[in-house]
């Protein structure tokens, strides 16, 4: 199975053979033997190309899962790995969490320098299993994906923010309804569509402004706000550094907004690699310290 997966991923017998330290002839014989045992062709081969058959595609997907489970099982039980953890951890997170996660990775690698990371920044829904993601971070009001195991790391509030320069030029709104007369900037790549979510009488309602600008990333949203281009709704954990430096001012009296949970998601506890167990425990501890009252923003900076 491992050899077959290598052939598929490398794209040829010769490349798979080099990666495994054997000859192409040995690879060819092993694949032919596997096909004989299965009773169907895995790879459609010509002198110029090689393609998976429909049965080969199904077999590859199943074999890949089994090979990964075996590696994870051996990894989780290896005493040497537990004493000297190593390997790769693939992470996925919204771009607004990148600064926090890079801080976490830096601190973690000081303790475990042999563990490497691949950090993917994606504001949409990521398929953990299909994209081989070990740990995904997500901000959500309620998690609807019950197939994943979720660990809640903390919560963050939303808040309206604007640059002092914008407020000096356009005035500071005193009521939420006055936002119709202001330039409102929205991040349009979130999961919750083209609206802002407000908390009114204990219920969450949707509100849409005539957006002066819609951007697709947190970095772009914060940049436009700090440039004085308008007012935007931002999770406090994303805006706190700009608020501390007074690059952005919170408009905390205009409205109340629901808190959103910060979650770490992974596919299964079964045979979890020790490096991932270590990192998840480190992340939990970091967020516990980070979200403690002593580490929080002053109340005037919260919505």
C-alpha positions as CSV (number, residue, x, y, z in Angstrom):
1,X,0.0,0.0,0.0
2,X,2.8,2.4,0.9
3,X,4.6,1.7,-2.3
4,X,1.4,2.1,-4.4
5,X,0.6,5.5,-2.7
6,X,4.2,6.6,-3.4
7,X,3.7,5.8,-7.1
8,X,0.5,7.8,-7.3
9,X,2.0,10.8,-5.4
10,X,5.3,10.8,-7.3
11,X,3.6,10.3,-10.7
12,X,5.9,7.5,-12.0
13,X,7.5,4.2,-11.1
14,X,11.0,5.7,-11.5
15,X,10.4,8.6,-9.1
16,X,8.7,6.3,-6.5
17,X,11.6,3.9,-6.8
18,X,14.2,6.7,-6.2
19,X,12.3,7.9,-3.1
20,X,12.1,4.3,-1.7
21,X,15.7,3.3,-2.6
22,X,14.7,0.4,-4.9
23,X,14.7,-0.2,-8.7
24,X,11.8,0.7,-11.0
25,X,11.6,-3.0,-11.9
26,X,10.9,-3.9,-8.3
27,X,8.2,-1.3,-8.1
28,X,6.6,-2.6,-11.3
29,X,6.6,-6.2,-10.0
30,X,5.0,-5.2,-6.7
31,X,2.3,-3.1,-8.3
32,X,1.5,-6.0,-10.7
33,X,1.4,-8.4,-7.8
34,X,-1.0,-6.1,-5.9
35,X,-3.2,-5.9,-9.0
36,X,-3.3,-9.7,-9.3
37,X,-4.2,-10.0,-5.6
38,X,-7.0,-7.4,-5.9
39,X,-8.3,-8.7,-9.3
40,X,-8.4,-5.4,-11.0
41,X,-6.1,-2.8,-12.7
42,X,-5.0,0.0,-10.4
43,X,-3.0,2.0,-13.0
44,X,-3.6,2.5,-16.7
45,X,-0.1,2.6,-18.1
46,X,1.3,3.5,-21.5
47,X,4.9,4.4,-22.5
48,X,4.1,8.1,-22.1
49,X,1.5,8.3,-19.3
50,X,0.1,6.7,-16.2
51,X,-3.4,7.3,-14.8
52,X,-5.4,5.9,-12.0
53,X,-8.4,3.7,-13.0
54,X,-11.7,4.3,-11.1
55,X,-10.9,1.3,-8.9
56,X,-7.3,2.5,-8.5
57,X,-8.6,5.9,-7.3
58,X,-10.9,4.3,-4.7
59,X,-8.1,2.0,-3.6
60,X,-5.6,4.9,-3.2
61,X,-8.0,6.9,-1.0
62,X,-8.5,3.9,1.3
63,X,-4.9,2.9,1.3
64,X,-3.7,6.4,2.1
65,X,-6.0,6.5,5.2
66,X,-4.7,3.1,6.3
67,X,-1.0,4.1,5.8
68,X,-1.5,7.3,7.7
69,X,-3.3,5.5,10.6
70,X,-0.4,3.0,10.8
71,X,2.2,5.8,10.8
72,X,0.2,7.7,13.5
73,X,-0.2,4.5,15.6
74,X,3.5,3.8,15.5
75,X,4.3,7.5,16.1
76,X,2.0,7.7,19.1
77,X,3.5,4.6,20.7
78,X,7.2,5.3,19.9
79,X,9.1,6.0,23.1
80,X,11.9,7.6,21.0
81,X,9.3,10.0,19.5
82,X,8.0,10.9,22.9
83,X,11.4,11.7,24.1
84,X,12.4,13.6,21.0
85,X,9.2,14.6,19.2
86,X,9.6,15.5,15.5
87,X,7.7,15.7,12.3
88,X,5.3,18.0,10.5
89,X,2.0,19.6,11.9
90,X,-0.3,21.1,9.3
91,X,-2.5,23.9,10.6
92,X,-5.3,25.9,9.1
93,X,-6.7,29.2,10.5
94,X,-8.4,32.4,9.5
95,X,-5.9,35.0,8.6
96,X,-6.8,37.2,11.6
97,X,-5.3,34.6,13.9
98,X,-2.0,34.4,12.0
99,X,-0.1,36.7,14.4
100,X,-1.3,34.8,17.5
101,X,-0.4,31.4,15.9
102,X,3.0,32.5,14.8
103,X,3.7,33.6,18.4
104,X,2.5,30.2,19.6
105,X,4.6,28.3,17.1
106,X,7.7,30.4,17.9
107,X,7.3,29.6,21.7
108,X,6.5,26.0,21.0
109,X,9.5,25.4,18.8
110,X,11.8,26.8,21.4
111,X,10.9,23.7,23.4
112,X,10.5,21.3,20.5
113,X,12.8,22.4,17.6
114,X,12.4,19.2,15.6
115,X,8.7,19.7,15.1
116,X,7.9,21.6,11.9
117,X,4.8,23.5,10.8
118,X,2.8,24.2,7.7
119,X,0.4,27.1,8.4
120,X,-2.4,27.7,5.9
121,X,-4.5,30.9,6.2
122,X,-8.0,30.4,4.9
123,X,-11.2,32.3,5.9
124,X,-13.5,29.7,4.5
125,X,-14.4,26.1,5.4
126,X,-11.5,23.7,5.2
127,X,-11.9,20.0,4.7
128,X,-9.5,18.6,7.3
129,X,-9.3,15.0,6.1
130,X,-9.2,15.7,2.4
131,X,-6.6,18.4,2.8
132,X,-4.6,16.4,5.4
133,X,-4.9,19.2,8.0
134,X,-3.9,18.1,11.5
135,X,-5.5,21.0,13.4
136,X,-7.9,23.7,12.3
137,X,-8.7,26.9,14.1
138,X,-12.1,28.5,13.7
139,X,-14.2,31.4,15.1
140,X,-17.8,30.4,15.3
141,X,-21.0,31.3,17.1
142,X,-22.0,27.6,16.9
143,X,-20.1,24.7,15.4
144,X,-22.3,22.7,13.0
145,X,-19.7,20.2,11.9
146,X,-20.3,17.3,14.3
147,X,-17.8,15.0,12.5
148,X,-14.9,17.0,14.0
149,X,-13.7,17.0,17.6
150,X,-13.7,20.6,18.9
151,X,-11.8,22.1,21.8
152,X,-13.0,25.5,22.8
153,X,-10.0,27.7,23.5
154,X,-11.8,30.9,24.6
155,X,-14.2,33.6,23.3
156,X,-13.7,37.0,21.8
157,X,-16.2,39.8,21.4
158,X,-16.9,41.9,18.3
159,X,-16.5,45.6,18.2
160,X,-16.8,48.6,15.9
161,X,-13.5,50.3,15.2
162,X,-12.3,53.4,13.4
163,X,-9.1,55.4,13.2
164,X,-8.9,58.7,15.2
165,X,-8.3,60.5,11.9
166,X,-11.6,59.2,10.5
167,X,-13.5,60.2,13.6
168,X,-11.9,63.6,13.6
169,X,-12.9,64.2,10.0
170,X,-16.4,62.6,9.9
171,X,-17.4,62.8,13.6
172,X,-18.0,60.1,16.1
173,X,-21.5,58.5,15.8
174,X,-23.5,58.5,19.0
175,X,-26.2,56.0,17.9
176,X,-26.0,52.9,15.7
177,X,-28.6,54.4,13.3
178,X,-26.1,57.2,12.5
179,X,-23.8,54.6,10.8
180,X,-26.0,55.1,7.7
181,X,-24.2,58.4,7.3
182,X,-20.7,56.9,7.6
183,X,-18.4,54.9,5.5
184,X,-18.8,51.3,6.7
185,X,-16.3,48.7,5.6
186,X,-17.1,45.0,5.6
187,X,-15.1,41.8,5.3
188,X,-17.0,39.8,2.7
189,X,-15.2,36.4,2.9
190,X,-16.6,35.3,6.3
191,X,-18.9,32.5,6.9
192,X,-21.8,34.7,7.9
193,X,-22.5,36.5,4.7
194,X,-23.0,40.2,3.9
195,X,-24.2,41.3,7.3
196,X,-23.2,42.4,10.7
197,X,-24.6,40.4,13.7
198,X,-25.9,42.5,16.6
199,X,-27.3,41.5,20.0
200,X,-30.7,43.0,20.7
201,X,-32.7,42.0,23.8
202,X,-30.8,38.8,24.1
203,X,-31.3,37.8,20.4
204,X,-28.8,38.0,17.5
205,X,-30.1,39.9,14.5
206,X,-28.6,40.7,11.2
207,X,-27.8,44.2,10.0
208,X,-26.6,45.3,6.6
209,X,-25.1,48.7,5.8
210,X,-24.5,50.3,2.4
211,X,-20.8,49.2,2.5
212,X,-18.4,51.7,1.1
213,X,-15.8,49.0,0.7
214,X,-15.8,45.2,0.9
215,X,-12.5,43.3,1.4
216,X,-11.7,39.7,1.6
217,X,-9.1,39.4,4.4
218,X,-8.7,40.6,8.0
219,X,-5.4,42.2,7.1
220,X,-7.0,44.3,4.4
221,X,-9.9,45.2,6.8
222,X,-7.5,46.4,9.5
223,X,-5.3,48.3,7.0
224,X,-8.3,50.2,5.5
225,X,-9.5,51.1,9.0
226,X,-6.1,52.3,10.2
227,X,-5.8,54.4,7.0
228,X,-9.0,56.3,8.1
229,X,-11.2,54.9,5.4
230,X,-14.2,54.1,7.6
231,X,-15.8,52.1,10.4
232,X,-15.6,48.3,10.5
233,X,-16.7,45.4,12.7
234,X,-13.8,43.3,13.9
235,X,-13.3,40.5,16.4
236,X,-11.5,42.1,19.4
237,X,-8.7,39.5,19.3
238,X,-7.8,40.7,15.8
239,X,-8.0,44.4,16.6
240,X,-6.4,44.6,20.1
241,X,-2.9,45.5,19.1
242,X,-4.2,48.4,16.9
243,X,-6.5,49.5,19.8
244,X,-3.6,49.4,22.3
245,X,-1.5,51.6,20.1
246,X,-4.5,53.9,19.5
247,X,-4.3,53.3,15.8
248,X,-7.9,52.3,16.1
249,X,-10.6,53.5,18.5
250,X,-13.4,51.3,19.7
251,X,-16.9,52.6,19.4
252,X,-18.2,50.5,22.3
253,X,-21.3,52.5,23.0
254,X,-23.1,52.1,19.7
255,X,-24.3,48.5,20.0
256,X,-23.8,45.1,21.6
257,X,-22.4,42.2,19.6
258,X,-22.5,38.5,20.3
259,X,-19.4,36.8,21.6
260,X,-17.8,34.2,19.2
261,X,-16.0,31.1,20.3
262,X,-12.4,30.3,19.3
263,X,-12.1,26.6,18.6
264,X,-9.4,24.1,17.7
265,X,-10.7,21.2,15.5
266,X,-9.2,17.9,14.6
267,X,-10.6,14.8,12.9
268,X,-10.1,12.1,15.6
269,X,-8.5,11.2,18.9
270,X,-7.6,7.8,17.5
271,X,-3.8,7.3,17.3
272,X,-3.2,11.0,17.6
273,X,0.5,11.7,16.9
274,X,2.3,12.6,20.1
275,X,3.6,15.9,18.5
276,X,0.0,17.0,17.9
277,X,-1.0,16.0,21.5
278,X,1.9,18.2,22.7
279,X,1.0,21.1,20.5
280,X,-2.7,21.0,21.3
281,X,-1.9,21.1,25.1
282,X,0.5,24.0,24.5
283,X,-2.2,25.9,22.5
284,X,-4.8,25.4,25.2
285,X,-2.4,26.7,27.9
286,X,-1.4,29.7,25.8
287,X,-5.1,30.7,25.2
288,X,-6.0,30.2,28.9
289,X,-3.3,32.7,29.8
290,X,-4.1,34.9,26.9
291,X,-7.8,35.0,27.7
292,X,-7.5,35.5,31.4
293,X,-8.9,38.8,32.8
294,X,-5.4,40.1,33.6
295,X,-4.5,39.7,30.0
296,X,-7.6,41.2,28.5
297,X,-8.2,44.6,27.0
298,X,-9.6,47.3,29.2
299,X,-13.4,47.2,29.3
300,X,-13.6,50.4,27.3
301,X,-12.0,48.5,24.4
302,X,-14.7,45.8,24.4
303,X,-18.1,45.9,22.7
